Amino acid sequence: MEFDKFVIGFEALELGEYNYNFLVDDAFFNDLEYAEIQGGEVIVGAVLRKSERLSQMELNFEGKVAVPCDRCSEDVTLPVSFTESLIVKVGTEDNEDEGLLILDENDIEFDIRHYLYESISLSLPTRRIHSEDGDDKGCDEAILSMLNQDYEKENNDEDNIDPRWSALKNLK
């Protein structure tokens, strides 16, 4: 399968339907300075329908990405599978809608990279941890044991509270 570049020449397109395939891979994520996603491979199929006033782009995301585990900080691989719709419009108004991309009247092309990254990031679960079952290797046991030792140490330190603060415990 041949993949397209992330910049779409909008002005050169005639009215009609256009198909695109984008590969969002390790190189894509490495180019972003602020990427929370460590790597992966997501194939994005896109259908752009251009009309006179606006264009609609249907995006289909399929693949996997690697992000740090919230528990042990080792990479965890998460599936990515969803569809999304994006409306591309030419105008000057401010854009507050996440499904709407407004191009300046002088723009002849648009770069879809940022939108693809945000879509993938927002599709991921808020709690990103290794699963306990399946073919996932699970959390790093060494890191978990260190965390448990620190937790136990903190709980044992509660007996050594500064007397000025311990008086506050009696206030209820």
ZALUMMI-737043 format. One record per atom (N, C-alpha, C): residue number from 1; atom name; x negated, y negated, z. Coordinates in nm, 2 decimals. Layout:
BEGIN
NUM, CA, X, Y, Z
...
This chain:
BEGIN
1, N, -0.08, 0.12, 0.00
1, CA, 0.00, 0.00, 0.00
1, C, -0.09, -0.12, 0.00
2, N, -0.05, -0.22, -0.08
2, CA, -0.13, -0.34, -0.09
2, C, -0.06, -0.45, 0.00
3, N, -0.14, -0.52, 0.07
3, CA, -0.09, -0.62, 0.16
3, C, -0.11, -0.76, 0.11
4, N, -0.02, -0.85, 0.14
4, CA, -0.02, -0.99, 0.10
4, C, -0.09, -1.08, 0.20
5, N, -0.14, -1.19, 0.15
5, CA, -0.20, -1.29, 0.24
5, C, -0.09, -1.36, 0.32
6, N, -0.12, -1.42, 0.44
6, CA, -0.03, -1.47, 0.53
6, C, 0.02, -1.61, 0.49
7, N, -0.03, -1.67, 0.38
7, CA, 0.01, -1.80, 0.33
7, C, 0.10, -1.78, 0.21
8, N, 0.22, -1.83, 0.22
8, CA, 0.32, -1.81, 0.11
8, C, 0.33, -1.95, 0.04
9, N, 0.31, -1.95, -0.09
9, CA, 0.32, -2.07, -0.18
9, C, 0.47, -2.09, -0.20
10, N, 0.53, -2.17, -0.12
10, CA, 0.67, -2.19, -0.12
10, C, 0.72, -2.27, -0.24
11, N, 0.65, -2.37, -0.28
11, CA, 0.70, -2.46, -0.38
11, C, 0.70, -2.39, -0.52
12, N, 0.60, -2.30, -0.54
12, CA, 0.59, -2.23, -0.67
12, C, 0.69, -2.13, -0.69
13, N, 0.76, -2.09, -0.59
13, CA, 0.86, -1.98, -0.60
13, C, 0.99, -2.04, -0.66
14, N, 1.04, -1.96, -0.76
14, CA, 1.17, -1.99, -0.82
14, C, 1.28, -1.93, -0.73
15, N, 1.41, -1.97, -0.75
15, CA, 1.52, -1.91, -0.68
15, C, 1.52, -1.76, -0.70
16, N, 1.55, -1.69, -0.59
16, CA, 1.55, -1.54, -0.60
16, C, 1.50, -1.47, -0.48
17, N, 1.47, -1.35, -0.50
17, CA, 1.43, -1.26, -0.39
17, C, 1.28, -1.21, -0.41
18, N, 1.20, -1.22, -0.31
18, CA, 1.06, -1.18, -0.31
18, C, 1.03, -1.09, -0.20
19, N, 0.95, -0.98, -0.23
19, CA, 0.91, -0.89, -0.12
19, C, 0.76, -0.91, -0.09
20, N, 0.73, -0.90, 0.04
20, CA, 0.60, -0.92, 0.09
20, C, 0.57, -0.80, 0.19
21, N, 0.44, -0.77, 0.20
21, CA, 0.40, -0.67, 0.30
21, C, 0.27, -0.73, 0.37
22, N, 0.28, -0.75, 0.50
22, CA, 0.17, -0.81, 0.58
22, C, 0.11, -0.70, 0.67
23, N, -0.02, -0.70, 0.68
23, CA, -0.09, -0.61, 0.78
23, C, -0.14, -0.70, 0.89
24, N, -0.09, -0.67, 1.01
24, CA, -0.13, -0.74, 1.13
24, C, -0.22, -0.64, 1.21
25, N, -0.35, -0.66, 1.20
25, CA, -0.44, -0.56, 1.25
25, C, -0.54, -0.62, 1.35
26, N, -0.65, -0.54, 1.39
26, CA, -0.75, -0.59, 1.48
26, C, -0.81, -0.72, 1.44
27, N, -0.84, -0.73, 1.31
27, CA, -0.90, -0.86, 1.26
27, C, -0.81, -0.98, 1.28
28, N, -0.68, -0.96, 1.26
28, CA, -0.58, -1.06, 1.28
28, C, -0.58, -1.11, 1.42
29, N, -0.58, -1.02, 1.52
29, CA, -0.58, -1.05, 1.66
29, C, -0.71, -1.11, 1.70
30, N, -0.82, -1.07, 1.65
30, CA, -0.95, -1.12, 1.68
30, C, -0.97, -1.27, 1.64
31, N, -0.90, -1.30, 1.53
31, CA, -0.91, -1.44, 1.48
31, C, -0.84, -1.54, 1.57
32, N, -0.75, -1.49, 1.65
32, CA, -0.67, -1.58, 1.74
32, C, -0.75, -1.60, 1.87
33, N, -0.78, -1.72, 1.91
33, CA, -0.85, -1.75, 2.03
33, C, -0.77, -1.71, 2.16
34, N, -0.64, -1.73, 2.15
34, CA, -0.56, -1.72, 2.27
34, C, -0.48, -1.59, 2.28
35, N, -0.51, -1.49, 2.19
35, CA, -0.44, -1.37, 2.18
35, C, -0.45, -1.28, 2.31
36, N, -0.33, -1.25, 2.36
36, CA, -0.33, -1.16, 2.48
36, C, -0.33, -1.01, 2.42
37, N, -0.30, -0.99, 2.30
37, CA, -0.30, -0.86, 2.24
37, C, -0.44, -0.83, 2.20
38, N, -0.50, -0.72, 2.24
38, CA, -0.64, -0.68, 2.22
38, C, -0.66, -0.62, 2.08
39, N, -0.56, -0.57, 2.02
39, CA, -0.57, -0.50, 1.89
39, C, -0.45, -0.43, 1.85
40, N, -0.45, -0.36, 1.74
40, CA, -0.34, -0.28, 1.70
40, C, -0.32, -0.28, 1.55
41, N, -0.21, -0.23, 1.50
41, CA, -0.18, -0.22, 1.36
41, C, -0.03, -0.23, 1.35
42, N, 0.02, -0.34, 1.29
42, CA, 0.16, -0.36, 1.27
42, C, 0.18, -0.39, 1.12
43, N, 0.26, -0.32, 1.06
43, CA, 0.30, -0.35, 0.92
43, C, 0.43, -0.42, 0.92
44, N, 0.43, -0.54, 0.86
44, CA, 0.55, -0.62, 0.85
44, C, 0.60, -0.63, 0.71
45, N, 0.71, -0.57, 0.69
45, CA, 0.78, -0.58, 0.56
45, C, 0.87, -0.71, 0.56
46, N, 0.86, -0.79, 0.45
46, CA, 0.94, -0.91, 0.45
46, C, 1.01, -0.93, 0.32
47, N, 1.13, -0.97, 0.33
47, CA, 1.21, -1.00, 0.21
47, C, 1.25, -1.15, 0.22
48, N, 1.20, -1.23, 0.12
48, CA, 1.23, -1.38, 0.12
48, C, 1.33, -1.40, 0.01
49, N, 1.45, -1.46, 0.05
49, CA, 1.55, -1.50, -0.04
49, C, 1.55, -1.65, -0.05
50, N, 1.51, -1.71, -0.16
50, CA, 1.50, -1.85, -0.18
50, C, 1.62, -1.90, -0.25
51, N, 1.69, -2.00, -0.19
51, CA, 1.80, -2.07, -0.25
51, C, 1.77, -2.22, -0.26
52, N, 1.86, -2.29, -0.31
52, CA, 1.83, -2.44, -0.33
52, C, 1.81, -2.51, -0.20
53, N, 1.89, -2.49, -0.10
53, CA, 1.88, -2.57, 0.02
53, C, 1.79, -2.51, 0.13
54, N, 1.78, -2.38, 0.14
54, CA, 1.70, -2.31, 0.24
54, C, 1.67, -2.17, 0.19
55, N, 1.58, -2.11, 0.27
55, CA, 1.54, -1.97, 0.24
55, C, 1.55, -1.89, 0.36
56, N, 1.58, -1.76, 0.34
56, CA, 1.59, -1.67, 0.45
56, C, 1.49, -1.56, 0.44
57, N, 1.42, -1.53, 0.55
57, CA, 1.32, -1.42, 0.54
57, C, 1.36, -1.32, 0.64
58, N, 1.38, -1.19, 0.60
58, CA, 1.41, -1.08, 0.68
58, C, 1.28, -1.01, 0.71
59, N, 1.24, -0.99, 0.83
59, CA, 1.11, -0.93, 0.87
59, C, 1.13, -0.80, 0.94
60, N, 1.06, -0.69, 0.90
60, CA, 1.07, -0.56, 0.97
60, C, 0.93, -0.53, 1.02
61, N, 0.92, -0.52, 1.15
61, CA, 0.79, -0.49, 1.22
61, C, 0.78, -0.35, 1.26
62, N, 0.68, -0.27, 1.23
62, CA, 0.66, -0.14, 1.27
62, C, 0.51, -0.11, 1.30
63, N, 0.48, -0.06, 1.41
63, CA, 0.34, -0.03, 1.44
63, C, 0.31, -0.02, 1.59
64, N, 0.19, -0.04, 1.63
64, CA, 0.15, -0.03, 1.77
64, C, 0.05, -0.14, 1.80
65, N, 0.05, -0.19, 1.93
65, CA, -0.05, -0.29, 1.97
65, C, -0.11, -0.25, 2.10
66, N, -0.23, -0.30, 2.13
66, CA, -0.30, -0.27, 2.26
66, C, -0.30, -0.40, 2.34
67, N, -0.25, -0.39, 2.46
67, CA, -0.26, -0.50, 2.56
67, C, -0.31, -0.45, 2.69
68, N, -0.36, -0.54, 2.78
68, CA, -0.41, -0.50, 2.91
68, C, -0.30, -0.45, 3.00
69, N, -0.32, -0.34, 3.07
69, CA, -0.22, -0.29, 3.16
69, C, -0.21, -0.38, 3.28
70, N, -0.09, -0.41, 3.32
70, CA, -0.07, -0.50, 3.44
70, C, -0.12, -0.44, 3.57
71, N, -0.14, -0.31, 3.57
71, CA, -0.18, -0.25, 3.70
71, C, -0.33, -0.23, 3.70
72, N, -0.39, -0.18, 3.59
72, CA, -0.54, -0.15, 3.60
72, C, -0.62, -0.22, 3.51
73, N, -0.57, -0.31, 3.42
73, CA, -0.64, -0.39, 3.32
73, C, -0.70, -0.31, 3.21
74, N, -0.68, -0.18, 3.20
74, CA, -0.73, -0.10, 3.09
74, C, -0.63, -0.12, 2.98
75, N, -0.67, -0.10, 2.85
75, CA, -0.58, -0.12, 2.74
75, C, -0.47, -0.01, 2.74
76, N, -0.35, -0.06, 2.72
76, CA, -0.23, 0.03, 2.70
76, C, -0.17, 0.01, 2.56
77, N, -0.14, 0.12, 2.49
77, CA, -0.09, 0.10, 2.36
77, C, 0.07, 0.10, 2.37
78, N, 0.13, 0.00, 2.31
78, CA, 0.27, -0.01, 2.31
78, C, 0.33, -0.01, 2.17
79, N, 0.44, 0.05, 2.15
79, CA, 0.50, 0.06, 2.01
79, C, 0.57, -0.08, 1.98
80, N, 0.57, -0.11, 1.85
80, CA, 0.63, -0.23, 1.81
80, C, 0.73, -0.19, 1.69
81, N, 0.86, -0.21, 1.71
81, CA, 0.95, -0.17, 1.61
81, C, 1.08, -0.26, 1.63
82, N, 1.09, -0.36, 1.54
82, CA, 1.21, -0.44, 1.55
82, C, 1.22, -0.52, 1.42
83, N, 1.34, -0.58, 1.40
83, CA, 1.36, -0.66, 1.28
83, C, 1.40, -0.80, 1.33
84, N, 1.37, -0.90, 1.25
84, CA, 1.40, -1.04, 1.28
84, C, 1.43, -1.12, 1.16
85, N, 1.50, -1.22, 1.17
85, CA, 1.53, -1.31, 1.06
85, C, 1.48, -1.45, 1.09
86, N, 1.42, -1.51, 0.98
86, CA, 1.36, -1.64, 0.99
86, C, 1.42, -1.73, 0.88
87, N, 1.47, -1.85, 0.91
87, CA, 1.52, -1.94, 0.81
87, C, 1.41, -2.04, 0.79
88, N, 1.38, -2.06, 0.66
88, CA, 1.28, -2.16, 0.62
88, C, 1.36, -2.27, 0.55
89, N, 1.34, -2.40, 0.60
89, CA, 1.41, -2.51, 0.55
89, C, 1.32, -2.63, 0.53
90, N, 1.34, -2.71, 0.43
90, CA, 1.26, -2.83, 0.40
90, C, 1.34, -2.95, 0.46
91, N, 1.27, -3.03, 0.54
91, CA, 1.33, -3.14, 0.60
91, C, 1.24, -3.21, 0.69
92, N, 1.29, -3.31, 0.77
92, CA, 1.21, -3.39, 0.86
92, C, 1.26, -3.38, 1.01
93, N, 1.37, -3.31, 1.03
93, CA, 1.42, -3.30, 1.17
93, C, 1.33, -3.22, 1.26
94, N, 1.34, -3.24, 1.39
94, CA, 1.26, -3.16, 1.49
94, C, 1.32, -3.02, 1.50
95, N, 1.23, -2.93, 1.53
95, CA, 1.28, -2.79, 1.54
95, C, 1.27, -2.74, 1.68
96, N, 1.39, -2.70, 1.73
96, CA, 1.39, -2.64, 1.87
96, C, 1.44, -2.50, 1.86
97, N, 1.48, -2.45, 1.75
97, CA, 1.52, -2.31, 1.73
97, C, 1.41, -2.22, 1.69
98, N, 1.39, -2.11, 1.76
98, CA, 1.28, -2.02, 1.73
98, C, 1.30, -1.94, 1.60
99, N, 1.42, -1.93, 1.55
99, CA, 1.44, -1.86, 1.42
99, C, 1.45, -1.95, 1.30
100, N, 1.40, -2.08, 1.32
100, CA, 1.41, -2.18, 1.21
100, C, 1.27, -2.24, 1.19
101, N, 1.22, -2.24, 1.07
101, CA, 1.09, -2.30, 1.04
101, C, 1.12, -2.41, 0.94
102, N, 1.09, -2.54, 0.99
102, CA, 1.12, -2.65, 0.90
102, C, 0.98, -2.70, 0.84
103, N, 0.98, -2.70, 0.71
103, CA, 0.86, -2.75, 0.64
103, C, 0.88, -2.90, 0.60
104, N, 0.77, -2.97, 0.60
104, CA, 0.77, -3.11, 0.55
104, C, 0.80, -3.11, 0.40
105, N, 0.86, -3.21, 0.35
105, CA, 0.89, -3.22, 0.21
105, C, 0.76, -3.21, 0.12
106, N, 0.65, -3.25, 0.18
106, CA, 0.52, -3.25, 0.10
106, C, 0.45, -3.11, 0.11
107, N, 0.50, -3.02, 0.19
107, CA, 0.43, -2.89, 0.20
107, C, 0.46, -2.81, 0.08
108, N, 0.36, -2.75, 0.03
108, CA, 0.37, -2.66, -0.09
108, C, 0.36, -2.51, -0.05
109, N, 0.31, -2.49, 0.07
109, CA, 0.30, -2.35, 0.12
109, C, 0.31, -2.35, 0.27
110, N, 0.33, -2.23, 0.33
110, CA, 0.34, -2.22, 0.47
110, C, 0.27, -2.09, 0.52
111, N, 0.20, -2.10, 0.63
111, CA, 0.13, -2.00, 0.69
111, C, 0.22, -1.93, 0.80
112, N, 0.24, -1.80, 0.78
112, CA, 0.33, -1.73, 0.87
112, C, 0.26, -1.66, 0.98
113, N, 0.13, -1.67, 0.99
113, CA, 0.05, -1.60, 1.10
113, C, 0.10, -1.63, 1.24
114, N, 0.12, -1.75, 1.27
114, CA, 0.16, -1.79, 1.41
114, C, 0.30, -1.73, 1.44
115, N, 0.39, -1.74, 1.35
115, CA, 0.52, -1.68, 1.37
115, C, 0.52, -1.53, 1.39
116, N, 0.43, -1.46, 1.31
116, CA, 0.42, -1.32, 1.33
116, C, 0.36, -1.28, 1.46
117, N, 0.26, -1.35, 1.51
117, CA, 0.20, -1.33, 1.64
117, C, 0.30, -1.35, 1.75
118, N, 0.37, -1.46, 1.75
118, CA, 0.47, -1.49, 1.85
118, C, 0.58, -1.39, 1.85
119, N, 0.63, -1.34, 1.74
119, CA, 0.73, -1.24, 1.73
119, C, 0.69, -1.11, 1.79
120, N, 0.57, -1.07, 1.76
120, CA, 0.52, -0.95, 1.82
120, C, 0.50, -0.96, 1.97
121, N, 0.44, -1.07, 2.01
121, CA, 0.42, -1.09, 2.16
121, C, 0.56, -1.09, 2.24
122, N, 0.66, -1.16, 2.18
122, CA, 0.78, -1.17, 2.25
122, C, 0.86, -1.04, 2.25
123, N, 0.83, -0.95, 2.16
123, CA, 0.89, -0.82, 2.15
123, C, 0.84, -0.72, 2.26
124, N, 0.73, -0.75, 2.31
124, CA, 0.67, -0.66, 2.41
124, C, 0.74, -0.67, 2.55
125, N, 0.74, -0.56, 2.62
125, CA, 0.80, -0.57, 2.76
125, C, 0.73, -0.66, 2.85
126, N, 0.80, -0.71, 2.95
126, CA, 0.73, -0.81, 3.04
126, C, 0.64, -0.73, 3.13
127, N, 0.67, -0.61, 3.17
127, CA, 0.58, -0.52, 3.25
127, C, 0.51, -0.42, 3.16
128, N, 0.38, -0.44, 3.15
128, CA, 0.31, -0.36, 3.06
128, C, 0.21, -0.27, 3.13
129, N, 0.26, -0.14, 3.15
129, CA, 0.18, -0.05, 3.23
129, C, 0.17, 0.09, 3.15
130, N, 0.07, 0.17, 3.19
130, CA, 0.06, 0.30, 3.13
130, C, 0.18, 0.39, 3.17
131, N, 0.23, 0.47, 3.08
131, CA, 0.34, 0.56, 3.12
131, C, 0.29, 0.68, 3.19
132, N, 0.37, 0.73, 3.28
132, CA, 0.33, 0.85, 3.36
132, C, 0.34, 0.98, 3.28
133, N, 0.41, 0.98, 3.17
133, CA, 0.43, 1.10, 3.10
133, C, 0.38, 1.08, 2.95
134, N, 0.39, 1.19, 2.88
134, CA, 0.35, 1.18, 2.74
134, C, 0.20, 1.19, 2.72
135, N, 0.15, 1.14, 2.60
135, CA, 0.01, 1.15, 2.57
135, C, -0.07, 1.04, 2.61
136, N, -0.02, 0.95, 2.69
136, CA, -0.09, 0.83, 2.75
136, C, -0.18, 0.88, 2.86
137, N, -0.31, 0.84, 2.86
137, CA, -0.40, 0.88, 2.96
137, C, -0.37, 0.83, 3.10
138, N, -0.29, 0.73, 3.12
138, CA, -0.25, 0.68, 3.25
138, C, -0.35, 0.57, 3.29
139, N, -0.32, 0.52, 3.41
139, CA, -0.41, 0.41, 3.46
139, C, -0.54, 0.47, 3.51
140, N, -0.64, 0.38, 3.51
140, CA, -0.78, 0.42, 3.55
140, C, -0.78, 0.44, 3.70
141, N, -0.80, 0.57, 3.74
141, CA, -0.80, 0.61, 3.88
141, C, -0.90, 0.53, 3.97
142, N, -1.01, 0.50, 3.92
142, CA, -1.12, 0.43, 4.00
142, C, -1.07, 0.29, 4.03
143, N, -1.01, 0.22, 3.94
143, CA, -0.95, 0.09, 3.96
143, C, -0.84, 0.09, 4.06
144, N, -0.75, 0.19, 4.04
144, CA, -0.64, 0.21, 4.14
144, C, -0.68, 0.23, 4.28
145, N, -0.78, 0.32, 4.30
145, CA, -0.83, 0.35, 4.43
145, C, -0.90, 0.22, 4.49
146, N, -0.97, 0.14, 4.41
146, CA, -1.02, 0.02, 4.47
146, C, -0.91, -0.08, 4.51
147, N, -0.80, -0.09, 4.43
147, CA, -0.69, -0.17, 4.46
147, C, -0.62, -0.13, 4.59
148, N, -0.61, 0.01, 4.61
148, CA, -0.55, 0.06, 4.73
148, C, -0.63, 0.03, 4.85
149, N, -0.77, 0.04, 4.84
149, CA, -0.86, 0.01, 4.95
149, C, -0.84, -0.14, 4.99
150, N, -0.84, -0.23, 4.89
150, CA, -0.82, -0.37, 4.92
150, C, -0.69, -0.39, 4.99
151, N, -0.58, -0.33, 4.95
151, CA, -0.45, -0.34, 5.01
151, C, -0.45, -0.30, 5.15
152, N, -0.51, -0.18, 5.18
152, CA, -0.52, -0.13, 5.31
152, C, -0.60, -0.22, 5.40
153, N, -0.71, -0.28, 5.35
153, CA, -0.79, -0.37, 5.43
153, C, -0.71, -0.49, 5.46
154, N, -0.64, -0.55, 5.37
154, CA, -0.56, -0.66, 5.40
154, C, -0.45, -0.64, 5.51
155, N, -0.39, -0.52, 5.50
155, CA, -0.29, -0.49, 5.60
155, C, -0.35, -0.47, 5.74
156, N, -0.48, -0.42, 5.75
156, CA, -0.54, -0.40, 5.87
156, C, -0.59, -0.53, 5.93
157, N, -0.61, -0.63, 5.84
157, CA, -0.66, -0.76, 5.89
157, C, -0.55, -0.84, 5.95
158, N, -0.42, -0.80, 5.94
158, CA, -0.31, -0.87, 6.00
158, C, -0.32, -0.88, 6.15
159, N, -0.39, -0.79, 6.21
159, CA, -0.41, -0.79, 6.36
159, C, -0.51, -0.90, 6.40
160, N, -0.59, -0.94, 6.31
160, CA, -0.70, -1.04, 6.34
160, C, -0.65, -1.18, 6.29
161, N, -0.53, -1.22, 6.32
161, CA, -0.48, -1.35, 6.27
161, C, -0.52, -1.45, 6.37
162, N, -0.55, -1.57, 6.32
162, CA, -0.59, -1.69, 6.40
162, C, -0.47, -1.71, 6.50
163, N, -0.51, -1.73, 6.63
163, CA, -0.40, -1.75, 6.73
163, C, -0.31, -1.87, 6.70
164, N, -0.36, -1.97, 6.63
164, CA, -0.28, -2.09, 6.60
164, C, -0.17, -2.05, 6.51
165, N, -0.19, -1.95, 6.42
165, CA, -0.09, -1.91, 6.32
165, C, 0.00, -1.80, 6.38
166, N, -0.05, -1.72, 6.48
166, CA, 0.03, -1.62, 6.53
166, C, 0.14, -1.68, 6.61
167, N, 0.13, -1.80, 6.66
167, CA, 0.24, -1.86, 6.73
167, C, 0.36, -1.89, 6.64
168, N, 0.34, -1.90, 6.51
168, CA, 0.44, -1.92, 6.42
168, C, 0.53, -1.80, 6.40
169, N, 0.47, -1.68, 6.43
169, CA, 0.55, -1.56, 6.41
169, C, 0.67, -1.55, 6.51
170, N, 0.66, -1.62, 6.62
170, CA, 0.77, -1.62, 6.72
170, C, 0.88, -1.72, 6.68
171, N, 0.86, -1.80, 6.58
171, CA, 0.96, -1.89, 6.54
171, C, 1.05, -1.82, 6.44
172, N, 1.18, -1.80, 6.47
172, CA, 1.27, -1.74, 6.38
172, C, 1.41, -1.79, 6.39
